[in-house]
Amino acid sequence: SSVVFKPESASDVLGTEDPRVIEVGGTLYMYYTAVAVAPNGQGAAARLSLATCDSPQRASTPGCWKRRGALFPDPTPGFQFTKSGALLHDDKFSLLIFGDCSVVNGLQVARASPDLLSYSVIENFLLIEPRANSWDSGLVESGPPPLKLPDGNWFFIYNAAQKLYGVPNNLLYNPGYVILNGSNPMQVLQRSDKPLLMPTYEFQTSGLTPYVVFVEGMVPVPTTTDTRSKSSSSSSKSNDNHHIDKIVLKGVSKDRESGAQQVSFFLYYGAADSSVGVAIVTVSY
């Protein structure tokens, strides 16, 4: 395979990382982190940036992607280090959920312009924050673009970390979820009380950055795919040593009988910054 998107200038000389992709009106919007040398020459500076591809069929062709630049470029106060953007979009809302707690201790939200190329941050508002003495106490960071549940609410995966001394950065990364109000996505209806996944297998606990499970992609599972699981959290192991975790979330919509309906999603995640894994999460509501 060939590299589709890579550093091209001083603005991303240290890396193009952590993509989240969404298709809107036949165009792919990729929110990614452009990493450059910090202005003082010491360390790295991250900028949440955008690239678009107007032909999804050519997404694997490097020439399809047009770089749109940093979304919050200097000298905007407070945005000298930004990353991890996920666009919540339908015919009523276009909201960018972003951040990793490096500058602001929680996930921020910005309103998108009609062409999805400009963004205005909603001041004095955090969608979620780290919780003390919890699995998401170290930081919270945006996951993939939220997807709608059949009841009209939004299912949003976020990445999080907790302290684990003796590993790089002293952090263990594990994802969770929130349910956002379909009528007002800035309202959290429900938040997971435990992580969806924990670094367990060797490919998740050993690698470039050990003890990391970090979700960046989510798509609905086709209804013809059998994702049935006999337990609330299980794992299947195939003959080629690949793992698919199956997670069942019950009763996420409190105004409906638990288990009345189900919808499943594939979660694509980075494992130890060295491999790509897949999990299936089934939401019962």
C-alpha positions in Angstrom: 0.0 0.0 0.0 1.1 3.6 -0.5 0.9 6.6 1.7 -2.1 8.7 1.0 -1.4 11.8 3.2 1.9 12.8 4.6 3.9 15.9 5.8 4.6 18.4 3.0 5.8 21.6 4.6 7.2 23.2 7.8 3.6 23.3 9.2 3.5 19.5 9.5 7.1 18.4 9.2 6.9 16.3 12.4 3.7 14.4 11.3 0.1 14.3 10.0 -1.7 12.3 12.7 -5.0 11.2 14.2 -7.5 11.6 11.3 -11.2 11.7 11.7 -13.2 11.6 8.5 -16.8 12.3 7.6 -18.6 12.5 4.3 -21.0 15.5 3.8 -22.6 16.1 0.4 -20.3 13.8 -1.5 -17.1 15.4 0.0 -14.8 13.9 2.5 -13.7 16.2 5.4 -10.7 15.0 7.3 -9.8 16.6 10.6 -6.2 15.8 11.5 -3.3 17.0 13.6 -0.5 18.7 11.8 2.7 18.6 14.0 5.4 21.1 13.6 8.5 22.3 15.5 7.4 24.7 18.2 8.1 28.4 17.5 10.8 28.5 20.2 12.5 25.5 18.6 11.8 23.3 21.6 9.4 20.4 21.3 6.4 20.2 19.0 3.4 22.3 18.2 0.1 20.6 17.2 -2.5 22.3 15.0 -6.0 20.8 14.3 -6.2 21.0 10.6 -8.6 20.2 7.7 -8.2 18.5 4.3 -11.0 17.7 1.9 -11.5 15.2 -1.0 -14.3 15.9 -3.4 -14.4 12.3 -4.7 -14.8 9.6 -2.1 -13.9 7.0 -4.7 -10.5 8.6 -5.0 -9.8 8.9 -1.3 -6.9 6.5 -1.5 -5.3 8.7 -4.1 -2.9 11.3 -2.6 -3.8 13.9 -5.3 -7.5 13.9 -4.2 -6.8 15.6 -0.8 -6.8 19.4 -0.7 -5.2 20.9 2.4 -7.3 23.7 4.0 -4.9 24.7 6.7 -5.2 25.0 10.5 -8.7 25.6 11.9 -7.5 27.8 14.7 -4.2 29.3 13.5 -1.9 31.5 15.5 -2.2 34.1 16.9 -5.6 33.1 18.1 -5.3 33.2 21.9 -5.4 29.8 23.6 -5.1 27.8 20.4 -1.4 27.3 20.0 -1.9 23.6 20.6 -5.1 21.9 19.3 -6.0 18.5 18.0 -8.6 15.8 17.8 -11.7 17.1 15.9 -14.9 15.2 15.3 -17.7 16.8 13.3 -21.3 16.2 14.4 -23.4 17.0 11.3 -27.0 16.7 10.0 -29.5 19.0 8.4 -29.8 21.0 11.7 -26.4 21.0 13.3 -22.7 21.3 12.3 -20.7 21.2 15.4 -17.0 20.4 15.8 -16.1 18.6 19.0 -12.4 18.9 19.7 -9.6 18.9 22.2 -7.4 16.7 24.3 -7.1 18.7 27.5 -3.6 20.0 26.6 -4.8 23.7 26.9 -8.4 23.5 28.1 -9.4 20.8 30.5 -12.3 19.3 28.5 -13.8 18.9 25.1 -14.7 22.2 23.4 -17.3 22.8 20.7 -17.1 25.1 17.6 -19.9 26.0 15.2 -19.1 25.3 11.6 -19.7 27.7 8.7 -22.1 26.5 6.0 -19.2 25.4 3.8 -17.6 23.6 6.8 -14.3 25.4 6.2 -14.5 28.0 9.1 -15.2 27.4 12.8 -16.2 29.6 15.7 -15.6 28.3 19.2 -18.5 28.4 21.7 -17.0 30.3 24.6 -17.1 29.2 28.2 -18.5 25.8 27.3 -17.1 22.3 27.7 -19.1 19.2 26.5 -17.4 16.9 28.9 -14.5 17.1 31.3 -12.2 14.5 33.1 -13.7 13.0 36.2 -11.7 12.7 39.4 -10.9 9.2 40.6 -12.2 7.6 37.4 -11.0 5.8 34.3 -11.2 9.1 32.5 -9.5 11.2 35.1 -6.3 11.9 33.2 -7.8 13.5 30.1 -10.6 13.3 27.6 -10.1 13.5 23.9 -12.5 13.6 21.0 -13.1 10.3 19.2 -14.7 9.7 15.7 -17.6 11.7 14.3 -20.8 11.0 16.3 -23.4 8.9 14.7 -27.2 9.0 15.1 -29.1 6.3 16.9 -32.5 5.3 15.5 -34.2 7.2 18.4 -32.7 10.4 17.1 -30.0 10.9 19.7 -26.3 10.9 19.0 -23.8 8.2 20.0 -20.4 9.8 20.5 -17.2 7.8 21.4 -14.5 9.7 23.3 -11.0 8.7 24.2 -9.7 9.0 27.7 -6.8 8.2 29.9 -6.0 7.4 33.5 -2.7 7.4 35.4 -0.6 4.2 35.1 2.9 4.8 36.4 5.7 3.0 34.7 4.4 3.4 31.1 5.1 6.2 28.6 3.5 9.5 29.8 2.3 7.5 32.8 -1.1 7.2 31.1 -3.3 4.2 30.1 -5.7 5.1 27.2 -9.3 3.7 27.1 -12.4 4.8 25.2 -15.9 5.6 26.6 -19.1 7.1 25.2 -21.8 9.7 25.7 -25.3 9.9 24.4 -26.0 13.5 23.1 -29.5 14.9 22.8 -30.7 14.8 19.2 -32.6 18.1 19.7 -29.7 19.8 21.5 -26.3 18.0 20.9 -24.6 20.1 23.5 -26.6 18.3 26.2 -25.2 15.0 27.5 -28.0 12.6 28.3 -25.8 9.7 29.4 -22.1 9.0 30.0 -20.4 5.7 30.4 -19.4 4.7 33.9 -16.7 2.3 32.7 -14.5 2.2 29.6 -15.7 0.4 26.5 -12.3 -1.3 26.0 -9.2 -1.6 28.1 -5.7 -2.4 26.8 -5.6 -6.2 27.3 -4.0 -8.1 24.4 -0.3 -7.9 23.8 -0.8 -5.8 20.6 -2.5 -3.2 22.8 -0.1 -3.3 25.8 3.2 -3.5 23.8 4.4 -1.3 21.0 5.5 2.3 20.3 3.2 3.6 23.1 2.1 0.7 25.3 -1.3 0.5 27.0 -3.2 2.4 24.4 -6.7 1.8 22.8 -7.6 4.9 20.9 -10.8 5.0 18.7 -10.7 7.2 15.6 -13.2 5.6 13.2 -16.8 4.4 13.6 -19.3 3.1 11.0 -22.6 1.3 11.3 -22.5 -2.5 10.9 -24.6 -3.7 8.0 -27.8 -5.3 9.2 -26.8 -8.5 7.4 -23.7 -8.9 9.6 -24.2 -11.2 12.6 -22.8 -9.4 15.7 -24.6 -11.4 18.3 -22.7 -11.8 21.6 -23.6 -14.1 24.5 -22.3 -11.8 27.1 -22.2 -8.1 27.8 -18.6 -7.9 27.0 -16.7 -10.6 25.2 -13.9 -11.2 22.7 -13.6 -13.6 19.8 -10.3 -14.8 18.4 -10.0 -16.0 14.9 -7.4 -18.5 13.5 -5.1 -15.7 12.2 -4.7 -14.2 15.8 -6.8 -11.2 15.1 -9.2 -10.1 17.8 -12.7 -8.6 17.6 -14.1 -7.3 20.8 -17.9 -7.3 21.2 -19.5 -4.9 23.6 -23.2 -4.6 24.4 -24.6 -1.4 25.9 -28.1 -1.9 27.3 -30.8 0.7 27.9 -28.9 3.8 26.8 -32.2 5.6 26.1 -34.0 5.8 29.5 -37.4 6.5 28.0 -37.5 3.1 26.3 -37.5 -0.5 27.5 -34.0 -1.9 27.7 -33.3 -4.2 24.8 -36.3 -3.2 22.7 -34.1 -2.5 19.7 -30.4 -2.7 18.8 -28.0 -1.1 16.5 -24.3 -2.0 16.0 -21.2 -0.1 15.0 -17.6 -1.1 14.0 -15.1 0.8 16.1 -11.6 1.2 14.5 -8.9 2.0 17.0 -5.1 2.4 17.3 -3.4 -0.1 19.5 -0.2 1.0 21.3 0.4 3.4 18.4 1.6 0.4 16.4 -1.5 -1.6 15.1 -5.0 -1.1 14.1 -7.8 -3.0 15.8 -11.6 -3.3 15.4 -14.4 -3.8 17.9 -18.1 -4.1 17.6 -20.3 -2.2 20.0 -24.1 -3.0 20.1 -26.4 -0.3 21.5 -29.6 -1.6 23.0 -32.3 0.9 23.6 
